[in-house]
């Protein structure tokens, strides 16, 4: 077997080549990765599979001319040069290769897998049940695939905009405590933007802090802080898939592009271990049932029947101050002397928490009017499936 054929065999075994030379695609219209390094890597490996070593090397050098600090491309170039002289046993055929090279191998695999295995246009992430009218975009992170997706709010329906390669925690996902080097899973929001001039070079083109730990994290006893979306150091194009202390990290070029979509105080960021997709019909059905439950809760509150109102709350309900029994007592006290109540619910967003449990974060603007009291504020509730019905398990100010 020739050195080139050995390289092809090694790349095929790792999944970096597709048998027959055809990349699989489910037809998602691309706007970012088709013009970035993922597409260029795909072309390099196609040239290798077609036994065009010189063309593969030319494409790799062209890629490095655009991204000179792209370490993965340097590794590919090294393999192509080595393949001319001797057989290669694997991709990144360096003597005594350590964890850094292994990380680059993983990066290559995940970049090409995400580029080839594209979600079809007729599906949406199940987490984006309903974007509020003030939320123009939403971000969904898939840690297993090292991918970040951006969706636009098209009159309430999520529409794909772009996707990017993204690194996450060294120890994986599902953060539980301070210093565990894991990326949290859940529904978060961007709280602010930190300009690069206020940060060390390590954070690259800036940072978007997230509201970790959120209300649900605190309830579960999760600790830690400082989970951000941010860029890379100036001497590094991208980092391996598992490389941060818990943050989600993009290339500086991709972070700058993402910045045009992210609005602090508004943009949700849902981080999942693996994105689950729904057809538009199933998506409509899932959001309809929860909207019906929210409307029932609103009507029951207006009824002045406290028992009816409390029937919307889970047995496991807990607010920042009360358990369910304390909450019931507080509601009964508040109802005393009320002759009428009018409750308005507006600007509703609904985002499903990643994981097996059917848990949804609902945020809205609440208008409360009754004899002697008028109030408007933002409210956040967590709804959970309990006995086949939606129930409120947490309620507090947004």
C-alpha positions in Angstrom: 0.0 0.0 0.0 1.4 3.4 -1.0 1.9 6.1 1.6 -1.0 8.1 0.2 -3.3 5.0 0.3 -2.3 4.5 3.9 -3.1 8.1 4.7 -6.5 7.7 3.1 -7.1 4.5 5.1 -6.2 6.4 8.3 -8.5 9.3 7.4 -11.4 6.9 6.5 -11.1 5.1 9.8 -11.4 8.3 11.7 -14.4 9.4 9.6 -12.5 12.2 7.9 -13.2 10.8 4.5 -16.6 9.6 3.2 -16.7 6.3 1.3 -17.2 7.0 -2.4 -16.2 10.6 -2.0 -19.7 11.9 -1.5 -20.5 14.2 1.4 -23.9 13.5 3.0 -26.2 16.5 3.4 -29.8 16.9 4.5 -30.1 20.2 2.6 -29.8 23.0 5.1 -29.0 26.3 3.4 -25.7 27.4 4.7 -24.5 31.0 5.1 -21.3 30.7 7.2 -19.6 27.3 7.1 -19.8 27.0 3.3 -17.4 29.9 3.0 -15.2 29.1 6.1 -12.5 26.6 7.0 -14.9 23.7 7.3 -15.7 23.8 3.6 -12.0 24.2 2.8 -11.1 21.2 4.9 -13.8 19.2 3.1 -12.1 20.1 -0.2 -8.7 19.1 1.1 -9.9 15.7 2.1 -11.7 15.2 -1.2 -8.5 15.8 -3.0 -6.7 13.3 -0.8 -9.4 10.7 -1.5 -9.0 11.3 -5.2 -5.3 10.7 -5.0 -4.5 14.3 -5.8 -1.8 14.9 -3.1 -0.4 18.0 -4.8 -3.8 19.6 -5.1 -4.6 18.8 -1.5 -1.4 20.4 -0.4 -2.1 23.5 -2.5 -5.6 23.8 -0.9 -4.1 23.4 2.5 -1.5 26.2 1.9 -4.3 28.4 0.5 -6.3 27.7 3.7 -3.2 28.7 5.8 -2.8 31.8 3.8 -6.2 32.9 5.0 -5.9 31.4 8.5 -2.2 31.3 9.3 -2.7 30.4 13.0 -5.1 27.5 12.2 -3.2 24.7 14.0 -5.4 22.0 12.5 -4.5 23.1 9.0 -0.8 23.0 9.9 -1.3 19.4 11.1 -2.9 18.4 7.8 -0.1 20.0 5.9 2.5 18.1 7.9 0.7 14.8 7.2 0.6 15.6 3.5 4.3 16.3 3.4 5.1 13.2 5.5 2.9 11.0 3.2 5.4 11.6 0.4 8.2 10.0 2.3 6.7 7.2 4.4 3.5 5.4 5.4 1.3 7.1 7.9 -0.5 5.1 10.6 -3.0 7.8 11.6 -4.0 11.4 11.0 -1.6 13.7 12.9 1.2 11.1 12.6 3.7 12.7 15.0 6.0 10.8 17.2 4.9 10.8 20.8 1.8 12.8 19.9 0.2 14.1 23.0 -3.2 15.5 24.0 -2.8 18.6 21.9 -2.6 16.5 18.7 -5.5 14.3 19.9 -7.5 17.5 20.4 -6.8 18.6 16.8 -7.9 15.2 15.5 -11.2 15.6 17.4 -11.6 19.1 16.0 -11.2 17.8 12.4 -13.7 15.0 13.0 -16.3 17.3 14.5 -15.8 20.1 12.0 -16.3 17.8 9.0 -19.1 15.8 10.6 -21.1 18.9 11.3 -20.4 20.2 7.8 -21.6 17.0 6.2 -24.5 16.0 8.5 -26.7 19.0 8.2 -30.1 19.4 9.9 -32.8 19.7 7.2 -34.7 22.9 6.8 -38.0 21.5 7.9 -36.8 20.9 11.5 -36.1 23.2 14.4 -34.4 22.7 17.8 -37.1 21.6 20.2 -35.9 24.1 22.8 -37.1 27.2 20.9 -40.8 26.7 21.7 -41.6 30.4 21.4 -39.3 33.4 21.0 -40.6 36.6 22.5 -41.4 39.5 20.1 -38.4 41.4 21.5 -36.0 38.5 20.9 -34.7 38.8 17.3 -32.3 35.9 17.6 -31.7 32.8 19.7 -28.5 30.8 20.1 -28.4 27.0 20.5 -25.1 25.2 21.5 -24.6 21.5 20.8 -21.6 20.4 23.0 -21.4 16.9 21.6 -21.0 18.2 18.0 -19.0 21.3 19.0 -21.5 23.5 17.1 -23.3 26.7 17.8 -26.5 27.5 15.8 -28.2 30.9 15.4 -31.9 31.2 14.7 -33.9 34.3 13.7 -37.3 35.1 15.0 -39.5 35.0 11.9 -42.9 36.1 13.3 -42.5 33.6 16.1 -41.1 30.8 14.0 -37.3 30.0 14.3 -35.4 30.3 11.0 -31.8 29.1 10.6 -29.3 31.9 10.1 -25.8 30.5 10.7 -23.7 27.9 12.5 -20.2 27.9 13.9 -17.6 25.5 15.3 -17.4 26.1 19.1 -15.3 24.6 22.0 -16.5 23.9 25.5 -15.3 22.6 28.9 -12.3 20.4 29.2 -14.3 17.9 31.4 -17.3 18.0 29.1 -20.8 19.4 29.8 -23.3 19.5 32.7 -21.6 21.8 35.1 -22.4 21.1 38.8 -19.8 22.9 40.9 -17.2 25.7 40.9 -14.0 24.6 39.2 -15.2 21.4 37.6 -14.2 22.6 34.1 -17.6 21.7 32.7 -20.0 23.7 30.6 -23.5 24.1 32.0 -26.5 22.7 30.3 -29.7 24.8 30.4 -31.5 27.9 29.2 -29.5 31.1 29.8 -29.5 34.7 28.6 -26.7 37.0 27.6 -26.4 39.7 30.3 -23.8 42.1 28.8 -20.9 42.6 26.3 -17.3 43.0 27.5 -15.2 44.8 24.9 -11.8 43.2 24.1 -9.9 46.3 25.4 -11.2 45.5 28.9 -10.0 41.9 28.7 -6.7 39.9 28.5 -5.8 38.7 25.0 -6.9 35.2 26.1 -10.5 36.2 25.4 -9.9 37.5 21.9 -12.5 39.7 20.3 -14.7 40.1 23.4 -17.1 38.2 25.7 -20.8 37.8 26.3 -21.4 36.7 29.9 -24.3 34.4 30.6 -26.6 34.3 33.7 -25.2 31.1 35.1 -26.2 30.0 37.6 -29.8 30.6 36.7 -32.8 30.1 39.1 -33.0 26.4 38.3 -29.3 25.9 38.8 -29.5 27.5 42.2 -32.4 25.3 43.1 -30.4 22.3 42.3 -27.4 23.5 44.2 -25.1 24.1 41.2 -22.2 26.5 41.9 -19.7 28.5 39.9 -19.7 31.7 37.9 -18.1 33.4 34.9 -19.6 31.3 32.1 -19.1 33.3 28.9 -19.2 33.1 25.1 -15.9 34.5 24.0 -13.1 34.5 21.4 -9.6 33.1 21.2 -6.1 34.4 21.8 -4.6 36.3 18.9 -2.0 33.6 18.3 -4.7 30.9 18.0 -7.3 30.5 15.3 -9.4 27.9 17.1 -9.2 25.6 20.2 -9.9 21.8 20.4 -13.5 20.8 21.2 -12.8 20.4 24.9 -10.5 23.2 25.8 -12.1 25.8 28.2 -12.8 25.9 31.9 -16.5 25.9 31.1 -17.1 28.7 28.6 -18.2 28.4 25.0 -15.3 29.5 22.8 -15.4 30.6 19.1 -12.8 31.8 16.7 -12.4 35.6 16.8 -13.8 35.8 13.2 -16.9 33.8 14.2 -17.3 35.7 17.5 -17.4 38.9 15.6 -20.0 37.5 13.2 -22.1 36.2 16.1 -21.9 39.7 17.8 -24.2 41.0 15.0 -27.0 38.7 16.3 -26.6 38.8 20.0 -28.4 41.5 22.1 -27.5 41.6 25.8 -30.5 41.4 28.0 -32.6 39.7 25.3 -30.8 36.9 23.4 -31.4 33.4 24.9 -28.6 30.8 24.8 -29.6 27.2 25.1 -26.8 24.8 25.8 -27.5 21.1 25.2 -25.4 18.0 25.2 -26.9 17.1 21.9 -29.6 19.1 20.1 -32.9 17.4 19.6 -34.9 18.4 16.5 -38.6 18.6 15.9 -40.7 18.8 12.7 -42.6 22.1 12.5 -45.9 20.2 13.1 -44.5 18.7 16.4 -43.1 22.1 17.3 -46.5 23.7 16.9 -48.2 21.0 18.9 -45.7 21.3 21.8 -46.0 25.0 22.2 -49.8 25.0 21.8 -50.4 22.8 24.8 -48.2 24.9 27.1 -49.8 28.2 25.8 -53.1 26.6 26.8 -51.8 25.9 30.3 -50.6 29.5 30.7 -54.0 30.8 29.6 -55.7 28.5 32.1 -53.4 29.8 34.9 -54.3 33.4 34.0 -58.0 32.7 34.0 -57.9 30.8 37.3 -56.1 33.7 38.9 -58.8 36.1 37.7 -61.5 33.8 39.1 -60.6 34.7 42.7 -60.8 31.0 43.4 -57.5 30.3 45.2 -57.9 26.6 45.0 -58.4 26.8 41.2 -55.3 29.0 41.0 -53.2 26.6 43.2 -54.2 23.6 41.0 -51.8 25.0 38.4 -48.8 24.6 40.7 -46.7 21.5 41.1 -46.4 19.5 44.3 -42.7 20.3 44.1 -43.3 24.1 43.7 -40.8 26.4 45.4 -40.2 30.1 44.9 -37.2 32.1 46.2 -39.1 32.6 49.5 -41.8 29.9 49.8 -42.4 26.2 49.5 -45.8 25.2 48.1 -47.6 25.5 51.5 -46.1 28.9 52.2 -47.0 30.0 48.6 -50.7 28.8 49.2 -50.9 30.8 52.4 -49.5 33.9 50.7 -52.0 33.6 47.8 -54.9 33.3 50.2 -53.8 36.4 52.1 -53.4 38.3 48.9 -56.9 37.3 47.7 -58.6 38.7 50.8 -60.4 41.9 50.1 -60.0 41.6 46.4 -63.3 42.3 44.6 -61.9 41.6 41.1 -58.6 40.8 39.4 -57.5 41.3 35.8 -54.3 39.7 34.7 -52.6 40.3 31.4 -49.8 38.1 29.9 -47.8 39.6 27.1 -44.4 39.2 25.3 -44.2 35.5 26.1 -41.1 33.4 25.5 -40.9 29.7 26.1 -37.6 27.7 26.0 -37.5 24.0 26.9 -34.6 23.0 29.2 -32.3 20.4 27.6 -32.5 16.9 29.1 -35.1 14.1 29.6 -37.2 16.1 32.0 -40.0 18.2 30.4 -39.1 21.5 31.9 -39.8 24.8 30.2 -38.6 28.3 31.1 -41.5 30.8 30.5 -40.8 34.6 30.7 -43.4 37.3 30.1 -44.6 40.8 30.9 -47.4 40.5 33.5 -50.0 43.2 34.0 -52.0 42.9 37.3 -54.9 45.1 38.1 -57.4 44.9 41.0 -59.3 47.2 43.3 -56.5 49.3 44.9 -53.5 47.9 43.0 -52.0 48.2 39.5 -48.6 46.6 38.7 -46.6 45.7 35.6 -43.4 43.6 35.8 -41.4 40.9 34.1 -42.0 37.4 35.5 -40.3 34.1 35.0 -41.8 30.7 35.6 -40.6 27.1 35.2 -43.2 24.7 34.0 -42.9 20.9 34.3 -45.0 17.9 33.1 -46.6 16.3 36.1 -49.1 13.5 35.7 -49.4 14.4 32.0 -50.3 18.1 32.7 -48.2 21.2 32.8 -47.6 22.6 36.3 -45.6 25.6 37.6 -42.6 24.4 39.6 -40.9 27.8 40.1 -42.1 31.4 39.9 -40.2 34.7 40.4 -39.2 38.0 38.9 -37.3 37.9 35.6 
